[in-house]
């Protein structure tokens, strides 16, 4: 086979990989006209989805939040992309690398309701948001506002900026069980002064799964002249949203989480008016005003991971964003409803369906989170992660589309036994 035909065939294989051999794909016709809310509890369908994953049998995996195991069709596409890049070598890197990356950016932007002129591919949320924090034109006395529940890497960057430029960081605390959106907005509003320059807020708090009213927070902050940076690490590919409707200035996410892209992929969204106001991490040649590529000088990276974004999105779209969101919310509520009123068990995630989706956090009175996580793994073969900070004591529970209700029944039984 000559080189031209090889590349043609390998490209077609990569395009078709999310569909070829997928157990879930052959079942789509049977649920095509059924509402997502109904498909959410169709166990037969989700068992077919489960077949698209290679799962370790040693334990029940309830820790998909750090890294989502990618489905086999996407994994196959990654292998094809690795082979193709290795086959072409420098030729690929010097010819179509950037053209392909732009295509990935366009497809990625589309699923969040944006365009490629506002979205770049990064390595993860930390890189995306630290670029904004470190890249703003800070002066001594400027203030930043964020929550104690926010992710540590970004808080550390704010501390570095404070040490470097003399800014003042103000921490608030988000209630685990807010009575209303207005209560949350008020907490942030009270921390803002005439010196506040940037407000960081989680779209979904990673340790509890609580979804915050981003649009209302942004509107409040903008009315006071404050820019808003949103940590959406757990949101893209988890639940559907239109980023323009959020009205935020900056948004970062990790694609290796709920979109199930290979490790080392993330996104950064920057609203038009802010593109030229941020210093990039790595210096770039001069660009035309409003060209977001000025923020995307990365050096040489594993480009086959970026290429596989397309395959992961194809698989996500094939499954259906609404169906995935409905299933993840159903799984969370399936187990939390069974333990919320159980003596000795504390659920640290709001009960309101619109304030959470697939992630929740649960603790047991009298048991330290690390002890709880260890006991769940060693005695019940259930893998979770312990959380003990920011008014949250418990284990974060993050099922995935491959999780079964039978597995969650095992988890619920374990919680109740441990709480006695």
N, C-alpha and C positions, 0 to 999 in steps of 0.2 A: 504493500500500500504506500503510495507516495505521500509526501508531507501534506500537501493540500487536502487530500481526501481524509487523512488522519485527523487533521484539525477540524474539518467539517463534521466528521463522525463524532468526534469527542465533544464538540460543541452541542450537537443534537442530543447526545447522551446526557450532557449536563442539564439541558433544558427539560428533558423528559424524566430525569431522575426522580423528582418528587412524586411522580405519578406511577412510574413503572414499579410493579411489585408491591405497591402499597395495599395492605389489607383494608385500610379505611377507605381508600378511593373506590373500591368496587362496591361499597355499601352506600355511597352517597345518594344514588337514585332513590333508594328506599326511604330516605328521610328528607329529600329535597323540598317537599311542600309542607313539611311539618314545622311548626313554630319552634324557634330555638329553645324557648322555655320548656317545651315538651320533650325535645331531644335531650335536654339536660339530664333527665332521669331514665333515658333509654339505655339500660345497662348492656344490652346486646350490641348496640352500636359502639359504645365506648370500649367494650372488650375487643372489638375489631381494631379500634384506634390503638389500643395497648399492644397489639401484635406488631405495630410499626416501631416498637422500641425494644432494644436489647437491655433487659433489666437484670441486675444482680439478684440472685435468689436468697442471699444471706440475710436480708432484712427488708422491712417495709420502708421505702424511701419517702419520708414526709419532709424532706429538706430540698425542695426544688428551687428555693429562693436564691441561693448563692449561684448555682449554675444549673440550668435546665438541660437534662440529658437530651440530645438532639435525636429526632426520629431517624430510623435507618435510611429512608429515601434521601434525606438531607445529608446524612453521613456519606452515603454513596456519591452524592454530588461533590462533596468536599474532596473525596479521593480522586474523582475525575479531574477536578480543578487542579489538585496538586500535580497529577500526572501531566496535565497540559502545560502548566507553567514550567515544570521541570523539563519537559520536552522542548519547549521553545527557548527557555533560558533568557539571556539578555535581549534577545530579539523581542520577546513578549514585553519585557519591562521597558524597552525603548520605543515601542510602537503603540500598542493598544492599551497599555496599563491604565492610563488616565481616562481614556474613552470608556473603558469598562467600569471604572470607578464612578464616573459620572452617571452611567446607566443605573448602577446600584443606588446611588444617591437619589435619583429620580423615583425609583420604585419604592425606596424607603420613605421618601417625603410623601408619597401618595397615600400610604396607609395611615399617616397622621394628619392628613388634610392640608399639607403644605406643598411647596414646590422646591426643586433642587437649588434654587437661588438662595434659600434660607437654611439649607441643611447640609452638614458635612458628616462624613464618617470618621469617628474617632475610635479609640481602643476600649473605652468604657465610660461610665458616668463620671468617675473621679477625674479623668482627663478632661472631659467636657466642661465640668463645672469649675474645676481648679483653674482652667484657662480663663474663665470669666472673672473669678475672684482675683487672681493674680494679674489679670490684664486690664483692669480698670484704672483710671487715672486718679488714684487716691491721693489725698493730702491730709496732713495731720489734723485731727479733730473730726474727720468724717466718721459716720457711724454705719454699722451693719447690724441687721437684726436676723436672728435665726433661732431655732428651737433646740432644746437639749435632746430632743428625740431625733434630730437630724444625724446624718451619717458622719462618722468620725473623721474621715479623710478630708471632707470639706471644712469641718470645724477647725482642723489643724491648719488648713491653708489660711483660713481667716485669722488664726493666731499668728501665723508667720507674717501676714500682711500687717497685722497690728504692730508686731515687733519691728517691722521694716519701715512702715510709713507713719506710725503713730495714730492709727485709726482706733475707734472704740467699738468693741463688739458687745452687743446686748442680747442675752439669751432669754427666751420665753419658754413656757412649758405648755404643750397642747394637752387638753384633758382627754383621757382615754374614752370617756363616754359623754361627749358634748350633748347639750340639750337642743342646740340649733346651730345653723351655719353662723348666725350672728354672734354667738358666743365665741366661736373660733376667730372670726374676723376681728372682734373686739380685743382679743388677747394680743394679736399682732399690732393692731392700731394703737394701743396704749404704749407700745414700745417705740413708736415713731416720733421723732422730733424734727426740727427744721434742719438738722445736720445729717439725717439719715439719707444714705446714698443707695443702699442695696438691701433688699429683703430676700432671704432664701427661704423657700417653703417646699415641703415634700408634697407631691401629688398623692402619693401613697406612702405612709410612714412604714419604713421597712421592718420595724420590730413588732408592730401590731397589726399592720394591714389596713389601718384607717385611711380612707380617701378624704382629702380635704377640699373645701369649696374654693378651688383655685381662682375661678373667674371673679368671685366676690372679693377675694383677697387682693387680686390684681387691680380691680377697679378702685378699691379703697386706697391702695398704695399709690396708684397713679394720680389720684385726686390730690395727693400730698407731694407729688413730684418725685416719688421713689420708684426705682426700677425693681422688677421682680424676676428672680432666677428660680426656676422650678426643678427640683430633683425628681425626675420621673423614672428612676432606675428600674422600678418594678411594674411599669405601666404599659410600655409598648409591647403588644402581643399578649397582654393580660386582659385588658378591657378596652373597649372602643371609645375614642374621643376625637374631637376635631381641635387641633392645636390653635387654630385661629380663634375659635370660640373661647379659649382660655384667656386670651388677651395678655399673655406673659411676654416678657422681653427676651428671656433665655430659657431653654429647656434641654436637659441632658438625660440620656437613658442608656442602659446597657442591653445590647441586643442578645448577649449570651444568656440572658435570663429568660423572660417569657416568650420572646420571639424565637428562641431555640436556634440561634446562630452559633457557629463555632466560637470558642473563646477568643477574646481580643478584638471584639467589635462593639462599637457604641455609636451614638449619634449626638450631635449638638445642633439645636435649632436656635437661630438668632433672628429676631425681628428686623425688618429693613432698616429702621432708624438707628439700630445699634451696631450694625456690621462694621462700620468704620471707626467705632469708638472703643474697640477692644484691641489690646496688644496680643499678638499670637504667642504661643509657647516657643516656637522656632521661627526665626526671622524668615520672611518671604520677600521675593522681588515685588516691586511696586505694582499694584493692581489698579484697575479702574475703580472709581467710587462705587461702593455697594457690592463688590465682588467678594463673596464669602470664602473663596479659595485662598485668600490671604491668611486665613486662620488655619489652613489645612496642610501646611508643610510638615511632613511626618518623617522624612528620611525613608530608607528602604524598610518595608514591612512585609509580613506574610500575606501577599496579595490574594492568595487562594481563599483565605478566610473572608476577605471582602467580597470576592466573587460568589461565595456561597450564600451571601445575604439574599440574592435573588432566588435561590432554591428554597431557602427557609421561608421567604415570603410567599412563594408559590404554594408551599405546603400549608402555611397558615391560611391563605386565601381558600385553598381547597377545603380545609376543615371548616372554615367560616369563622370570622371574628366574633359574630354574635353567638354562635353555638359554643365556641370556646369560653367566652365570658360567662355564658349562662351555666355551663358545666362547672367551671371553677367556683362560681358563687354557690351553686347547688351543693357541691362537695363540702365547702366551708360550713354552710348552714346545716348540712346533714349531721355533722358531728358536733358543732357548737350547740345546736338546739337540744342535744341529748345530755349536755353537761352544764349548761348555764345555771340551772337552779339546783345543781347537786351540791350537797354539803361538802365543804372543804375544797371545792374547785372554783377557781377564779378565771373568768374569760376576760382578757384585757382588750378586746376588740368590740366596737359598737355592734348592737343588735340590728340596727337599721340596715336593710339590704343595700341601700344606696351609699352607705358609708364604708362599705367593705366589699371585697370580692373573694379571691381564693385564699388570701393570707389571713391567719388569725394567730392569736397568742393565748396560751393557757398556762396557769400556774396552779400549784397545789399548796394549800396552807400548811406551813410547818416543814416544807421541803425546799431546799435551795435549788435554783434552776439547774445548776451543773449536776447535782445529785439526781434530780429528776430525769435529765437527759441521759445520764449514765445508766440509770435503772431501766429506762425505757429500752435502751439498746441491749443491755446485757441480759435482762430478764424477759423482755417481750419482743426482742429483735425488731425494734422500731427506731429508725434514725431520725433525729430532730436536731435542733440547735438551741442551746441555752442562752437566755437573754436576762441580764441583770444590770440595768441602768435606766436612767431617765424615767423613774416611776413605773417601770415595767419589770416584773419578776415572773418569769415563766419560760416556756419553750415556744419558739416560733414554729408554726405548723404550716407547711406549704405543699399541699398535694399538687398533682399535675393531671393532665388529661389521661394519663395511663393509670392513675390511682382508681381502685375499685371501692365500692361501698363496703364490701366484705373486709377490706384492709382497714377501713375507717372504723368498722365495728370492733375489730381487734384493738384498735387504739382507744376507743371509748371504754371498752371493758378494762383495759389497762389503767386508764385514768381513774375509774371508779374504784378499782382494787387498791390503787395507791393512795386514794383519798380516805380510805376507811381506817 
